[in-house]
Amino acid sequence: MSTLSFSLDPSAAQTTPSQRTQYPIVTGTSVVGLKYKGGVMLAADTLCSYGSMAKYKDARRIRTVGTNTIIGASGEYSDFQSIMDTLEGHTQDDVNYDDGHKSDAKSIHSYLRAIMYQRRSKMNPLWNDLVIAGSGFLGYVDKIGTTYEDDFIATGFGSYLAIPILRSKWRPDLTEGEARALLEDCLRVLFYRDCRALNRIQIAKVAEGETGVVSEPYELETNWEGAGFESTKGGMEGDGGW
């Protein structure tokens, strides 16, 4: 008489599907923002990298929220898309209530802080660092819900390379043209030094009493004729390498 044997498949005990939400796959790099005389301005490139591959070169990482707020994002692009879907619903709620209230940049900043902290507390964070700008306001929210406000902000690799430039050149009385030139200088340095950056950028602004505007992408002028770029071995000709 034969006996029946039963084996338990370990995979059958898995109650939830496999997830990859804690492993960013398609990511964007730095966002840089600053206040200037009469408004606030953000800048970011349009590259999203698939790992280390420069795969998506027209990824718009600066968006408008309502009429008077702009938001820029570093990190996982799909999480940023999810955040924008949430904010569009939040903006539509303002319209539906029809009570005369519209969320400004400061309230959007607080709302995103709550969302990011809640997701962090669930151990499933939205993998983004966000810069929120509006009339007279510039704030930051990261993936664990940390927030602050400042006169200038940079995320990603820009927090190492752009912040020193901003500290030395930013003034509260910058004109709009000077602010744009300063942001372009920051993104130019990032293009030279950050392998996840691109020289195709967007600039966005919110001027006092005006609606937020995001430019179409354009290319920065770059110069690779510096001595450090022309010397292929960086002065290490005798090191025995190539």
ZAMARGU-4260 file (C-alpha; in steps of 0.2 Angstrom, whole numbers, plus 5000, padded with zeros to 4 digits):
<rodrens>
0) 5000/5000/5000 | 5008/5017/4995 | 5008/5031/5006 | 5004/5049/5001 | 5017/5063/5006
5) 5014/5081/5006 | 5027/5095/5004 | 5024/5113/5008 | 5029/5125/4995 | 5037/5140/5004
10) 5031/5152/4991 | 5013/5148/4995 | 5015/5155/5012 | 5018/5173/5005 | 5003/5183/5008
15) 5008/5199/4999 | 5015/5201/4981 | 5033/5205/4978 | 5036/5223/4979 | 5050/5235/4973
20) 5044/5251/4981 | 5059/5253/4992 | 5071/5251/4978 | 5071/5267/4966 | 5074/5262/4948
25) 5071/5277/4937 | 5078/5292/4946 | 5081/5311/4943 | 5095/5321/4951 | 5096/5338/4958
30) 5083/5352/4960 | 5090/5370/4964 | 5079/5384/4970 | 5081/5402/4976 | 5071/5417/4981
35) 5075/5433/4971 | 5068/5451/4972 | 5050/5449/4968 | 5048/5430/4967 | 5055/5412/4968
40) 5063/5402/4955 | 5067/5383/4953 | 5078/5374/4940 | 5081/5356/4936 | 5087/5345/4921
45) 5076/5334/4911 | 5085/5317/4913 | 5079/5302/4922 | 5092/5288/4923 | 5088/5269/4923
50) 5101/5264/4935 | 5117/5272/4928 | 5109/5273/4910 | 5104/5290/4904 | 5088/5283/4897
55) 5074/5296/4898 | 5080/5314/4892 | 5063/5323/4892 | 5057/5319/4910 | 5049/5335/4917
60) 5053/5336/4935 | 5046/5353/4939 | 5027/5355/4939 | 5014/5368/4943 | 5001/5364/4957
65) 4986/5375/4955 | 4990/5392/4950 | 5002/5399/4962 | 5014/5384/4967 | 5027/5375/4958
70) 5036/5359/4964 | 5052/5351/4959 | 5057/5333/4963 | 5073/5322/4964 | 5072/5303/4966
75) 5061/5290/4959 | 5050/5297/4945 | 5035/5286/4947 | 5034/5291/4965 | 5034/5309/4959
80) 5020/5305/4947 | 5010/5297/4961 | 5013/5313/4972 | 5007/5324/4957 | 4991/5313/4956
85) 4988/5316/4974 | 4991/5335/4973 | 4979/5336/4957 | 4965/5328/4968 | 4969/5340/4982
90) 4968/5355/4970 | 4952/5348/4963 | 4945/5347/4981 | 4948/5366/4982 | 4938/5369/4967
95) 4924/5357/4972 | 4921/5365/4989 | 4919/5382/4981 | 4922/5391/4997 | 4935/5404/4990
100) 4950/5395/4997 | 4964/5389/4987 | 4979/5380/4994 | 4995/5391/4993 | 5013/5385/4993
105) 5015/5384/5012 | 4999/5374/5014 | 5005/5362/5000 | 5022/5361/5009 | 5013/5356/5025
110) 5002/5343/5016 | 5017/5335/5008 | 5026/5334/5025 | 5011/5324/5032 | 5010/5312/5016
115) 5029/5309/5016 | 5030/5306/5035 | 5015/5294/5034 | 5023/5284/5021 | 5039/5283/5030
120) 5030/5277/5046 | 5022/5263/5035 | 5040/5258/5030 | 5036/5261/5012 | 5042/5279/5008
125) 5039/5289/4993 | 5057/5290/4987 | 5058/5309/4983 | 5066/5325/4989 | 5054/5339/4985
130) 5056/5358/4983 | 5040/5368/4985 | 5040/5386/4979 | 5026/5400/4979 | 5025/5418/4981
135) 5038/5423/4995 | 5040/5404/5000 | 5053/5391/4997 | 5052/5375/5006 | 5059/5357/5006
140) 5052/5340/5011 | 5062/5324/5010 | 5057/5305/5009 | 5055/5304/5028 | 5045/5320/5031
145) 5059/5331/5036 | 5055/5349/5031 | 5063/5366/5032 | 5061/5383/5023 | 5076/5394/5017
150) 5081/5407/5004 | 5090/5394/4993 | 5088/5375/4992 | 5097/5361/4982 | 5093/5343/4983
155) 5103/5327/4977 | 5121/5330/4972 | 5117/5349/4972 | 5117/5349/4991 | 5136/5347/4989
160) 5140/5356/4973 | 5127/5370/4971 | 5125/5375/4989 | 5143/5382/4991 | 5140/5392/4975
165) 5123/5399/4981 | 5131/5404/4998 | 5144/5414/4989 | 5133/5422/4976 | 5115/5423/4982
170) 5108/5440/4988 | 5091/5445/4993 | 5090/5459/4980 | 5094/5447/4965 | 5085/5452/4949
175) 5075/5439/4939 | 5089/5439/4926 | 5103/5437/4939 | 5093/5423/4948 | 5091/5414/4932
180) 5110/5416/4928 | 5115/5409/4945 | 5104/5394/4943 | 5111/5390/4926 | 5128/5391/4934
185) 5124/5379/4947 | 5116/5367/4934 | 5131/5369/4923 | 5143/5364/4937 | 5132/5349/4941
190) 5132/5344/4922 | 5151/5344/4923 | 5152/5334/4939 | 5137/5323/4941 | 5136/5308/4930
195) 5117/5308/4932 | 5115/5326/4926 | 5111/5333/4909 | 5113/5350/4901 | 5095/5351/4895
200) 5086/5360/4909 | 5069/5369/4914 | 5067/5385/4924 | 5051/5389/4933 | 5046/5404/4943
205) 5032/5412/4953 | 5033/5431/4954 | 5023/5441/4967 | 5005/5441/4962 | 5007/5430/4947
210) 5004/5412/4942 | 5018/5399/4941 | 5026/5397/4925 | 5037/5382/4919 | 5049/5385/4904
215) 5051/5373/4890 | 5067/5363/4890 | 5082/5371/4883 | 5101/5367/4883 | 5114/5375/4893
220) 5130/5382/4884 | 5145/5372/4891 | 5164/5373/4889 | 5175/5358/4890 | 5191/5367/4885
225) 5197/5369/4903 | 5214/5362/4907 | 5207/5349/4918 | 5196/5343/4905 | 5209/5343/4891
230) 5222/5333/4901 | 5216/5316/4899 | 5226/5309/4914 | 5224/5325/4925 | 5243/5327/4927
235) 5246/5309/4932 | 5256/5304/4916 | 5269/5294/4926 | 5257/5284/4937 | 5258/5268/4926
240) 5240/5268/4920 | 5233/5271/4903
</rodrens>
